[in-house]
Each structure stands twice: as structure tokens, then as C-alpha cells.
Amino acid sequence: NLLSVAYKNAVGSRRASWRIISSVEQKEQSKGNADNAATASEYRAKVEGELNEICGTILKLLEGGLIPAAGGGESKVFYCKMAGDYYRYIAEFSQGGDKDKAAESAKKCYDD
């Protein structure tokens, strides 16, 4: 499915960037380089915003049209798994209650 591939590519590169930036931020904090850590933190927040926007867009599309229209069978399973994946991606970078909510939503999608 081309839709799936397009969104996976858009999110995949940002997830990889987020992991690298988070690692750099932690290393700079441990070295005591507050300025570099702050810069990394700002950039991490920007990437998190982009991820939130992309994931939110595809989740609206999936839950607002594709999953209900799929009826049953293979298409519904595909779209439900896809929704679960995007909630899981949100849970990767979220914190606190948002993380728990995204993880629970992912589990629900996978169970459906």
C-alpha cells in the first residue's frame, strides 16, 4: 500500500533523528555542556512536533475513514495494525500520561 510506505518513510527518518538527537542531548548533559544540551533539546522538541503532526494526520485518516470503510478481513487487519504502529511511535517519544495513553491506544488497535 503506497499510503503506508509514504508515511513509514516520513516517520522513519524522523524517528531515527529523534533517537540520535536524544542520545546527543544525554551525552552533552553528562559532559556538563549545558549550551549544547539545550540546543539538542530544542531540536528534539521540533522533531517531536513533526512526528506528532504526521502521526496525528495518518491516525485521523485511518480512524476517520479507512478502518470503518474496510469492513472486515485483511484490509481491516492491515489498517488496525498500521494505527497501532503509529500510536506506538507516539508512545516512543511521549512522556507521562501521554505515553500511557498512546501505549494503551496502540494495544487496543493491535487487539482489534
Kinemage of the C-alpha trace (Angstrom):
@kinemage 1
@onewidth
@group {chain A} dominant
@subgroup {mainchain}
@vectorlist {calphas} color= white
{ca asn a 1} P 0.000 0.000 0.000
{ca leu a 2} L 1.555 3.270 -1.160
{ca leu a 3} L -0.040 5.264 1.661
{ca ser a 4} L 1.625 3.045 4.231
{ca val a 5} L 5.020 3.291 2.539
{ca ala a 6} L 4.836 7.070 2.231
{ca tyr a 7} L 4.019 7.591 5.902
{ca lys a 8} L 6.532 4.974 7.078
{ca asn a 9} L 9.270 6.798 5.165
{ca ala a 10} L 8.265 10.196 6.568
{ca val a 11} L 8.093 8.902 10.130
{ca gly a 12} L 11.048 6.506 9.922
{ca ser a 13} L 13.633 9.175 9.197
{ca arg a 14} L 12.291 11.400 11.970
{ca arg a 15} L 12.266 8.534 14.483
{ca ala a 16} L 15.911 7.818 13.653
{ca ser a 17} L 16.740 11.515 14.011
{ca trp a 18} L 14.915 11.673 17.342
{ca arg a 19} L 16.930 8.725 18.714
{ca ile a 20} L 20.221 10.306 17.649
{ca ile a 21} L 19.308 13.752 18.982
{ca ser a 22} L 18.175 12.266 22.306
{ca ser a 23} L 21.468 10.412 22.604
{ca val a 24} L 23.478 13.565 21.837
{ca glu a 25} L 21.415 15.532 24.357
{ca gln a 26} L 22.106 12.969 27.100
{ca lys a 27} L 25.831 12.870 26.307
{ca glu a 28} L 26.082 16.666 26.378
{ca gln a 29} L 24.239 16.778 29.707
{ca ser a 30} L 26.583 14.182 31.188
{ca lys a 31} L 29.598 16.197 29.999
{ca gly a 32} L 28.138 19.333 31.565
{ca asn a 33} L 27.770 21.156 28.246
{ca ala a 34} L 24.521 22.968 29.052
{ca asp a 35} L 24.505 25.089 25.873
{ca asn a 36} L 24.890 22.096 23.559
{ca ala a 37} L 22.335 20.105 25.566
{ca ala a 38} L 19.856 22.992 25.284
{ca thr a 39} L 20.369 23.186 21.536
{ca ala a 40} L 19.814 19.442 21.205
{ca ser a 41} L 16.732 19.697 23.408
{ca glu a 42} L 15.244 22.422 21.199
{ca tyr a 43} L 15.859 20.383 18.066
{ca arg a 44} L 14.446 17.238 19.713
{ca ala a 45} L 11.269 19.167 20.568
{ca lys a 46} L 10.989 20.284 16.931
{ca val a 47} L 11.314 16.695 15.672
{ca glu a 48} L 8.774 15.536 18.262
{ca gly a 49} L 6.342 18.159 16.965
{ca glu a 50} L 6.813 16.948 13.402
{ca leu a 51} L 6.301 13.342 14.497
{ca asn a 52} L 3.161 14.264 16.412
{ca glu a 53} L 1.757 16.070 13.385
{ca ile a 54} L 2.491 13.274 10.920
{ca cys a 55} L 1.238 10.536 13.243
{ca gly a 56} L -1.878 12.546 14.075
{ca thr a 57} L -2.664 13.066 10.399
{ca ile a 58} L -2.428 9.394 9.469
{ca leu a 59} L -4.337 8.317 12.596
{ca lys a 60} L -7.205 10.670 11.690
{ca leu a 61} L -7.227 9.238 8.193
{ca leu a 62} L -7.168 5.654 9.445
{ca glu a 63} L -9.715 6.020 12.226
{ca gly a 64} L -11.931 8.509 10.434
{ca gly a 65} L -12.307 6.659 7.174
{ca leu a 66} L -10.100 3.752 6.259
{ca ile a 67} L -10.757 1.395 9.189
{ca pro a 68} L -14.563 1.879 9.229
{ca ala a 69} L -14.725 1.542 5.425
{ca ala a 70} L -12.568 -1.587 5.413
{ca gly a 71} L -15.401 -3.660 6.869
{ca gly a 72} L -13.570 -6.799 7.832
{ca gly a 73} L -10.890 -9.179 6.729
{ca glu a 74} L -7.383 -8.466 5.583
{ca ser a 75} L -7.856 -4.738 4.912
{ca lys a 76} L -9.169 -4.035 8.398
{ca val a 77} L -6.324 -6.011 9.991
{ca phe a 78} L -3.793 -4.069 7.916
{ca tyr a 79} L -5.241 -0.679 8.861
{ca cys a 80} L -5.651 -1.569 12.553
{ca lys a 81} L -2.017 -2.723 12.716
{ca met a 82} L -0.961 0.464 10.968
{ca ala a 83} L -2.879 2.577 13.521
{ca gly a 84} L -1.291 0.588 16.354
{ca asp a 85} L 2.148 1.237 14.900
{ca tyr a 86} L 1.580 4.997 14.791
{ca tyr a 87} L 0.298 5.079 18.363
{ca arg a 88} L 3.404 3.095 19.339
{ca tyr a 89} L 5.601 5.670 17.596
{ca ile a 90} L 3.902 8.437 19.595
{ca ala a 91} L 4.492 6.452 22.798
{ca glu a 92} L 8.222 6.242 21.983
{ca phe a 93} L 8.794 9.970 22.388
{ca ser a 94} L 5.930 10.984 24.675
{ca gln a 95} L 6.191 11.244 28.435
{ca gly a 96} L 3.891 10.717 31.403
{ca gly a 97} L 0.178 10.403 30.751
{ca asp a 98} L 0.561 10.977 27.005
{ca lys a 99} L 2.899 7.994 26.801
{ca asp a 100} L 0.461 5.782 28.727
{ca lys a 101} L -2.470 6.936 26.594
{ca ala a 102} L -0.615 6.277 23.325
{ca ala a 103} L 0.576 2.851 24.533
{ca glu a 104} L -2.964 1.899 25.557
{ca ser a 105} L -4.326 3.066 22.192
{ca ala a 106} L -1.680 1.006 20.398
{ca lys a 107} L -2.588 -2.079 22.420
{ca lys a 108} L -6.286 -1.562 21.634
{ca cys a 109} L -5.552 -1.306 17.903
{ca tyr a 110} L -3.417 -4.436 17.950
{ca asp a 111} L -6.124 -6.319 19.895
{ca asp a 112} L -8.826 -5.278 17.406
